[in-house]
Amino acid sequence: MSDNMNIDQVLAQMRVMSAQAANRSAQASESAGNDFGELLKQSIDHVNSAQKEASALRSAFETGEGDMDLAQVMIAAQKSSLSFEAMVQVRNKLVEAYKDVMNMPI
């Protein structure tokens, strides 16, 4: 019965994440006129909040506060890790594009 509840929780989280991704893509298409810097800042803030959330869940689990489930902690840590890795890849591509532009002849 416990495994069934864990699976239901994971499925519910996946549905929520899917809905959030759909909302973000709709917002991104609406805000096409927004400044690229603002969009980048929002992405960095999102990664930062995911890392803070994962850290808080990890600390709560380690100290035994609340009713933390190991699966919740691990999922939050993986989301945080993936978002950070994606941000690093975006940064690498931006640096590469900047170098290409700087090496272009005038």
N, CA and C atoms as an extended XYZ file, in Angstrom:
318
Properties=species:S:1:pos:R:3:atomname:S:1:resname:S:1:resid:I:1 pbc="F F F"
N         0.816       -1.180        0.000 N   MET     1
C         0.000        0.000        0.000 CA  MET     1
C         0.866        1.252        0.000 C   MET     1
N         1.974        1.236        0.699 N   SER     2
C         2.874        2.386        0.756 CA  SER     2
C         3.498        2.666       -0.604 C   SER     2
N         3.880        1.601       -1.321 N   ASP     3
C         4.450        1.783       -2.653 CA  ASP     3
C         3.438        2.403       -3.600 C   ASP     3
N         2.187        1.998       -3.462 N   ASN     4
C         1.122        2.531       -4.304 CA  ASN     4
C         0.943        4.025       -4.058 C   ASN     4
N         1.037        4.452       -2.783 N   MET     5
C         0.907        5.867       -2.451 CA  MET     5
C         2.090        6.644       -2.994 C   MET     5
N         3.297        6.078       -2.927 N   ASN     6
C         4.474        6.742       -3.456 CA  ASN     6
C         4.357        6.937       -4.958 C   ASN     6
N         3.866        5.929       -5.642 N   ILE     7
C         3.701        6.021       -7.094 CA  ILE     7
C         2.671        7.093       -7.419 C   ILE     7
N         1.590        7.147       -6.645 N   ASP     8
C         0.568        8.165       -6.871 CA  ASP     8
C         1.129        9.563       -6.648 C   ASP     8
N         1.972        9.718       -5.640 N   GLN     9
C         2.585       11.016       -5.374 CA  GLN     9
C         3.505       11.424       -6.520 C   GLN     9
N         4.288       10.496       -7.012 N   VAL    10
C         5.200       10.790       -8.112 CA  VAL    10
C         4.410       11.146       -9.370 C   VAL    10
N         3.353       10.401       -9.642 N   LEU    11
C         2.510       10.701      -10.804 CA  LEU    11
C         1.858       12.074      -10.666 C   LEU    11
N         1.424       12.413       -9.477 N   ALA    12
C         0.817       13.727       -9.253 CA  ALA    12
C         1.844       14.826       -9.485 C   ALA    12
N         3.070       14.624       -9.009 N   GLN    13
C         4.126       15.615       -9.230 CA  GLN    13
C         4.443       15.754      -10.707 C   GLN    13
N         4.440       14.646      -11.426 N   MET    14
C         4.716       14.697      -12.865 CA  MET    14
C         3.612       15.463      -13.588 C   MET    14
N         2.369       15.278      -13.179 N   ARG    15
C         1.259       16.016      -13.798 CA  ARG    15
C         1.386       17.508      -13.527 C   ARG    15
N         1.744       17.869      -12.298 N   VAL    16
C         1.919       19.277      -11.948 CA  VAL    16
C         3.058       19.887      -12.764 C   VAL    16
N         4.168       19.158      -12.875 N   MET    17
C         5.303       19.664      -13.649 CA  MET    17
C         4.942       19.817      -15.114 C   MET    17
N         4.145       18.909      -15.642 N   SER    18
C         3.699       18.995      -17.028 CA  SER    18
C         2.831       20.224      -17.233 C   SER    18
N         1.928       20.482      -16.300 N   ALA    19
C         1.075       21.667      -16.403 CA  ALA    19
C         1.898       22.940      -16.292 C   ALA    19
N         2.908       22.949      -15.402 N   GLN    20
C         3.770       24.118      -15.262 CA  GLN    20
C         4.560       24.362      -16.533 C   GLN    20
N         5.051       23.295      -17.152 N   ALA    21
C         5.809       23.442      -18.394 CA  ALA    21
C         4.917       23.990      -19.500 C   ALA    21
N         3.672       23.542      -19.556 N   ALA    22
C         2.746       24.054      -20.562 CA  ALA    22
C         2.472       25.533      -20.325 C   ALA    22
N         2.318       25.924      -19.060 N   ASN    23
C         2.091       27.331      -18.740 CA  ASN    23
C         3.302       28.186      -19.095 C   ASN    23
N         4.493       27.665      -18.829 N   ARG    24
C         5.713       28.420      -19.135 CA  ARG    24
C         5.874       28.616      -20.640 C   ARG    24
N         5.561       27.578      -21.415 N   SER    25
C         5.700       27.720      -22.855 CA  SER    25
C         4.681       28.723      -23.388 C   SER    25
N         3.484       28.749      -22.806 N   ALA    26
C         2.484       29.732      -23.219 CA  ALA    26
C         2.928       31.135      -22.823 C   ALA    26
N         3.491       31.276      -21.627 N   GLN    27
C         3.974       32.578      -21.185 CA  GLN    27
C         5.156       33.033      -22.019 C   GLN    27
N         6.011       32.103      -22.405 N   ALA    28
C         7.176       32.457      -23.215 CA  ALA    28
C         6.744       32.964      -24.574 C   ALA    28
N         5.735       32.359      -25.166 N   SER    29
C         5.275       32.828      -26.465 CA  SER    29
C         4.583       34.183      -26.347 C   SER    29
N         3.910       34.439      -25.210 N   GLU    30
C         3.274       35.732      -25.000 CA  GLU    30
C         4.297       36.823      -24.747 C   GLU    30
N         5.387       36.481      -24.103 N   SER    31
C         6.382       37.479      -23.732 CA  SER    31
C         7.557       37.496      -24.691 C   SER    31
N         7.290       37.243      -25.957 N   ALA    32
C         8.371       37.234      -26.942 CA  ALA    32
C         9.010       38.607      -27.063 C   ALA    32
N         8.261       39.644      -26.754 N   GLY    33
C         8.793       40.992      -26.835 CA  GLY    33
C         9.612       41.386      -25.621 C   GLY    33
N         9.616       40.553      -24.575 N   ASN    34
C        10.375       40.880      -23.371 CA  ASN    34
C        11.870       40.859      -23.648 C   ASN    34
N        12.587       41.513      -22.787 N   ASP    35
C        14.032       41.591      -22.885 CA  ASP    35
C        14.663       40.225      -22.597 C   ASP    35
N        15.661       39.854      -23.372 N   PHE    36
C        16.343       38.574      -23.174 CA  PHE    36
C        16.983       38.511      -21.795 C   PHE    36
N        17.527       39.620      -21.341 N   GLY    37
C        18.160       39.655      -20.028 CA  GLY    37
C        17.182       39.346      -18.906 C   GLY    37
N        15.963       39.847      -19.035 N   GLU    38
C        14.941       39.575      -18.018 CA  GLU    38
C        14.565       38.094      -18.016 C   GLU    38
N        14.451       37.510      -19.189 N   LEU    39
C        14.146       36.087      -19.292 CA  LEU    39
C        15.259       35.236      -18.687 C   LEU    39
N        16.499       35.627      -18.947 N   LEU    40
C        17.640       34.912      -18.384 CA  LEU    40
C        17.654       35.032      -16.864 C   LEU    40
N        17.356       36.227      -16.364 N   LYS    41
C        17.322       36.439      -14.920 CA  LYS    41
C        16.237       35.582      -14.264 C   LYS    41
N        15.071       35.496      -14.898 N   GLN    42
C        13.997       34.673      -14.359 CA  GLN    42
C        14.408       33.202      -14.319 C   GLN    42
N        15.107       32.755      -15.347 N   SER    43
C        15.565       31.367      -15.380 CA  SER    43
C        16.570       31.092      -14.267 C   SER    43
N        17.479       32.010      -14.063 N   ILE    44
C        18.472       31.850      -13.001 CA  ILE    44
C        17.787       31.849      -11.638 C   ILE    44
N        16.798       32.724      -11.461 N   ASP    45
C        16.054       32.751      -10.198 CA  ASP    45
C        15.306       31.442       -9.966 C   ASP    45
N        14.766       30.871      -11.043 N   HIS    46
C        14.057       29.594      -10.927 CA  HIS    46
C        15.017       28.483      -10.502 C   HIS    46
N        16.207       28.459      -11.090 N   VAL    47
C        17.213       27.449      -10.716 CA  VAL    47
C        17.619       27.648       -9.261 C   VAL    47
N        17.799       28.899       -8.863 N   ASN    48
C        18.184       29.195       -7.491 CA  ASN    48
C        17.111       28.734       -6.506 C   ASN    48
N        15.848       28.994       -6.824 N   SER    49
C        14.775       28.572       -5.917 CA  SER    49
C        14.671       27.047       -5.849 C   SER    49
N        14.919       26.361       -6.962 N   ALA    50
C        14.902       24.891       -6.943 CA  ALA    50
C        16.019       24.356       -6.058 C   ALA    50
N        17.190       24.987       -6.114 N   GLN    51
C        18.296       24.550       -5.270 CA  GLN    51
C        18.013       24.812       -3.797 C   GLN    51
N        17.407       25.970       -3.495 N   LYS    52
C        17.070       26.279       -2.109 CA  LYS    52
C        16.023       25.304       -1.571 C   LYS    52
N        15.033       24.981       -2.397 N   GLU    53
C        13.988       24.044       -1.985 CA  GLU    53
C        14.585       22.667       -1.712 C   GLU    53
N        15.468       22.205       -2.593 N   ALA    54
C        16.098       20.904       -2.403 CA  ALA    54
C        16.941       20.885       -1.137 C   ALA    54
N        17.645       21.972       -0.903 N   SER    55
C        18.474       22.058        0.299 CA  SER    55
C        17.610       22.048        1.562 C   SER    55
N        16.496       22.765        1.531 N   ALA    56
C        15.613       22.804        2.694 CA  ALA    56
C        14.996       21.433        2.952 C   ALA    56
N        14.575       20.758        1.892 N   LEU    57
C        14.011       19.410        2.063 CA  LEU    57
C        15.049       18.435        2.584 C   LEU    57
N        16.275       18.553        2.074 N   ARG    58
C        17.345       17.668        2.531 CA  ARG    58
C        17.628       17.901        4.012 C   ARG    58
N        17.694       19.161        4.425 N   SER    59
C        17.950       19.471        5.829 CA  SER    59
C        16.820       18.976        6.726 C   SER    59
N        15.579       19.174        6.266 N   ALA    60
C        14.432       18.714        7.050 CA  ALA    60
C        14.437       17.193        7.177 C   ALA    60
N        14.813       16.502        6.115 N   PHE    61
C        14.867       15.041        6.169 CA  PHE    61
C        15.959       14.572        7.111 C   PHE    61
N        17.121       15.228        7.036 N   GLU    62
C        18.244       14.822        7.878 CA  GLU    62
C        17.964       15.048        9.351 C   GLU    62
N        17.256       16.120        9.685 N   THR    63
C        16.974       16.413       11.093 CA  THR    63
C        15.707       15.731       11.581 C   THR    63
N        14.940       15.135       10.669 N   GLY    64
C        13.734       14.428       11.063 CA  GLY    64
C        12.536       15.331       11.270 C   GLY    64
N        12.611       16.560       10.794 N   GLU    65
C        11.481       17.491       10.935 CA  GLU    65
C        10.365       17.099        9.980 C   GLU    65
N         9.159       17.237       10.434 N   GLY    66
C         8.005       16.981        9.587 CA  GLY    66
C         7.907       15.526        9.181 C   GLY    66
N         7.195       15.295        8.107 N   ASP    67
C         6.973       13.938        7.604 CA  ASP    67
C         7.600       13.834        6.217 C   ASP    67
N         8.916       14.029        6.147 N   MET    68
C         9.629       14.006        4.876 CA  MET    68
C         9.797       12.582        4.382 C   MET    68
N         9.578       12.410        3.116 N   ASP    69
C         9.754       11.117        2.465 CA  ASP    69
C        11.053       11.178        1.663 C   ASP    69
N        11.825       10.125        1.698 N   LEU    70
C        13.096       10.098        0.972 CA  LEU    70
C        12.883       10.320       -0.517 C   LEU    70
N        11.799        9.793       -1.050 N   ALA    71
C        11.522        9.961       -2.480 CA  ALA    71
C        11.321       11.431       -2.824 C   ALA    71
N        10.625       12.177       -1.975 N   GLN    72
C        10.420       13.605       -2.213 CA  GLN    72
C        11.749       14.348       -2.217 C   GLN    72
N        12.596       14.008       -1.264 N   VAL    73
C        13.902       14.659       -1.151 CA  VAL    73
C        14.753       14.364       -2.391 C   VAL    73
N        14.751       13.120       -2.826 N   MET    74
C        15.561       12.735       -3.988 CA  MET    74
C        15.029       13.373       -5.270 C   MET    74
N        13.714       13.464       -5.412 N   ILE    75
C        13.133       14.100       -6.595 CA  ILE    75
C        13.489       15.575       -6.630 C   ILE    75
N        13.393       16.248       -5.494 N   ALA    76
C        13.750       17.670       -5.437 CA  ALA    76
C        15.234       17.861       -5.759 C   ALA    76
N        16.081       16.970       -5.254 N   ALA    77
C        17.519       17.072       -5.537 CA  ALA    77
C        17.798       16.852       -7.019 C   ALA    77
N        17.105       15.908       -7.644 N   GLN    78
C        17.315       15.656       -9.073 CA  GLN    78
C        16.801       16.812       -9.926 C   GLN    78
N        15.648       17.390       -9.552 N   LYS    79
C        15.145       18.555      -10.292 CA  LYS    79
C        16.135       19.704      -10.193 C   LYS    79
N        16.670       19.893       -9.009 N   SER    80
C        17.644       20.954       -8.799 CA  SER    80
C        18.899       20.713       -9.631 C   SER    80
N        19.368       19.488       -9.632 N   SER    81
C        20.575       19.143      -10.380 CA  SER    81
C        20.371       19.316      -11.883 C   SER    81
N        19.243       18.841      -12.387 N   LEU    82
C        18.967       18.966      -13.821 CA  LEU    82
C        18.821       20.420      -14.255 C   LEU    82
N        18.147       21.215      -13.435 N   SER    83
C        17.983       22.624      -13.807 CA  SER    83
C        19.320       23.341      -13.785 C   SER    83
N        20.185       22.992      -12.837 N   PHE    84
C        21.504       23.617      -12.790 CA  PHE    84
C        22.342       23.210      -13.999 C   PHE    84
N        22.311       21.924      -14.355 N   GLU    85
C        23.060       21.456      -15.519 CA  GLU    85
C        22.567       22.126      -16.802 C   GLU    85
N        21.250       22.301      -16.914 N   ALA    86
C        20.700       22.981      -18.087 CA  ALA    86
C        21.171       24.431      -18.134 C   ALA    86
N        21.213       25.084      -16.977 N   MET    87
C        21.665       26.480      -16.938 CA  MET    87
C        23.145       26.577      -17.318 C   MET    87
N        23.943       25.622      -16.895 N   VAL    88
C        25.361       25.618      -17.270 CA  VAL    88
C        25.513       25.451      -18.779 C   VAL    88
N        24.702       24.600      -19.379 N   GLN    89
C        24.764       24.411      -20.835 CA  GLN    89
C        24.348       25.680      -21.572 C   GLN    89
N        23.341       26.370      -21.058 N   VAL    90
C        22.929       27.643      -21.670 CA  VAL    90
C        24.062       28.651      -21.565 C   VAL    90
N        24.695       28.708      -20.411 N   ARG    91
C        25.820       29.630      -20.241 CA  ARG    91
C        26.946       29.300      -21.218 C   ARG    91
N        27.244       28.017      -21.367 N   ASN    92
C        28.308       27.614      -22.296 CA  ASN    92
C        27.984       28.032      -23.723 C   ASN    92
N        26.730       27.865      -24.133 N   LYS    93
C        26.325       28.257      -25.481 CA  LYS    93
C        26.395       29.769      -25.655 C   LYS    93
N        26.038       30.524      -24.625 N   LEU    94
C        26.125       31.981      -24.705 CA  LEU    94
C        27.573       32.445      -24.830 C   LEU    94
N        28.454       31.834      -24.076 N   VAL    95
C        29.874       32.190      -24.154 CA  VAL    95
C        30.421       31.838      -25.531 C   VAL    95
N        30.035       30.688      -26.050 N   GLU    96
C        30.486       30.274      -27.381 CA  GLU    96
C        29.974       31.239      -28.454 C   GLU    96
N        28.714       31.650      -28.336 N   ALA    97
C        28.151       32.604      -29.303 CA  ALA    97
C        28.858       33.950      -29.198 C   ALA    97
N        29.166       34.384      -27.995 N   TYR    98
C        29.884       35.643      -27.807 CA  TYR    98
C        31.263       35.584      -28.453 C   TYR    98
N        31.965       34.476      -28.265 N   LYS    99
C        33.294       34.320      -28.874 CA  LYS    99
C        33.184       34.335      -30.398 C   LYS    99
N        32.171       33.681      -30.948 N   ASP   100
C        31.984       33.682      -32.400 CA  ASP   100
C        31.732       35.090      -32.917 C   ASP   100
N        30.910       35.854      -32.212 N   VAL   101
C        30.630       37.211      -32.642 CA  VAL   101
C        31.878       38.078      -32.544 C   VAL   101
N        32.651       37.895      -31.498 N   MET   102
C        33.857       38.715      -31.318 CA  MET   102
C        34.924       38.382      -32.359 C   MET   102
N        34.925       37.161      -32.888 N   ASN   103
C        35.918       36.754      -33.882 CA  ASN   103
C        35.478       37.076      -35.311 C   ASN   103
N        34.295       37.612      -35.490 N   MET   104
C        33.824       37.956      -36.844 CA  MET   104
C        34.577       39.175      -37.362 C   MET   104
N        34.937       39.110      -38.634 N   PRO   105
C        35.593       40.303      -39.209 CA  PRO   105
C        34.559       41.403      -39.421 C   PRO   105
N        35.047       42.621      -39.310 N   ILE   106
C        34.132       43.772      -39.451 CA  ILE   106
C        33.968       44.151      -40.894 C   ILE   106
